């Protein structure tokens, strides 16, 4: 498991009569798992016979995802991950990064704030006015799975060998107070595997 974190803005807490006031800043980290971002292609060679020539066939398996889980640090606002941008995309040594970079705005994943309170859960942040609310590591978000290995099986077939893809991604979000934020994740690796090369 890789852990990449990016803090955007500074989180400030003001103590006032035993209550905390959340400032319009967000400090969110991300845990990344890319070991499952693979697609396996299996080559089968049927030997020639007296009545048929040698035959080669390929079977390409399903692509596994890279998984990203977000959590707020103590005192941070919560927010939503709304999408991502691919800042660097290198497939089998060739830079295929789009200019302008590819941006996908199809997520709506809630990241709970960096507070704990009585009855805290992953679907809403603690009320700042609740007497039990205290800064703490936020609960993890629901995972975002990206099919970054999709299509690599076809590249394995074309090259008759294993291949790889390396990416830098910036996740885009908006805090609970409406402020935009970004979280950068570098060197995510997806692989197309020729069976037998594992």
C-alpha positions, 0 to 999 in steps of 0.5 A: 500500500502506498500512502500519499498525502497532500495538504492544501491550506492550513487548518486553524482552530479557535477555542471559544468558550469550550467550542471549536470554530472550523476555519475555511481550510481543508487538510485531507490525505489519501491512501492509494493501493495500485497493486490490483491495477492489473490486466492479464493477457494469456497466450495460447499456442495450438501446435500445427497438425497435419490438417491445420496450421499452428494457431495463437489465441489470446484471452484478456482478463478484467482490469483491476482498479487502483483504489483511493481512500481519503481522510481528513486530519484533525481539525480539518473541514470535510468536503467532497471529492468531485473528480480528478485530473491526469497530470502525467500519463506514461504508457510503456515508456511513451508519454501520452499525457493529453494537453490540456490534461484529461479532467474527469468530474464524475465523482461525488465522494464525501470526506468526513471532517477531522473531528469526532463526536458522540455517534460519529459516522462516515456519512456526515460530519460532527456538528461543531456546536455539539459539546462532544465534538473534538479534533481527531482523525476523520473517518475514511471516505468511501473508496474511489476505484479507477480502472487505470489498467483498462486496455493494457491487455490489448497492448500486451497482445500487440507487443507479446510482452508485459507492459506498464503505465505510470500516472500522476493524478490530482484529485479535485474537491470542494470543502464543506464551506465551498472552497476548492482544494486539490490532492496530488498523487504521484507515481501510480502504476498500472500493469498489463501482464503477459501470463507467465511473466508474473 
